[in-house]
């Protein structure tokens, strides 16, 4: 990908303590991509949005298929979690502010959150995506962004998953099935094409 990026925001999905080493939903190689994501946030703090996946207070507070999910994962509900588990990892929290934090309650960062309005108010046209997990919340967010009409650029060495097979399958799908709507870039080339 070599075309210039304009009117963009770095959208970092769910890099939270709950997914970090020792968290109940540990994503083992989050540590590997964290320095890359921190480098992007450090370079573009005012143009970074962090999302946080906020679990329900209890399984009973969840609706639809989320209720049986959180009956299985009751340990992940807010009534069971420690106070800090849903916070950003410290390596990224230091950038907010000026970075913005937007909370969400589902996989997609757009569903039922303030994200779309926040981006529209700032005339954002492109999302530069990093975060966790490649094949769950990042996937859902990216597909919603495409459907809304954003140009999506994925920083391919700034994504992580707890499933290598899922991550690899999604990267293949982005290259082969969505190459007209989704671009891929390595973090080390991002500064060449995005001057915020």
Buried (B, 14 or more C-beta within 10 A) or exposed (E): BEEEBEBBBBBBBBBBBBBBEEBBBEBEBBEEBBEBBBBBBBBBBEBBBBBBBBBBEBBEBBEEEBBEBBEEBEEBBBEBBEEEBBBBBEBBBEBBEEBBBBBBBBBBBBBEBBBBEBBEEEEBBBBBBBBBBBBBBBBBBBBBBBEBEBBBBBBBBBBBBBBEEBBEBBBEBBEEEBEEBBBBBEBEEBEEBBEB
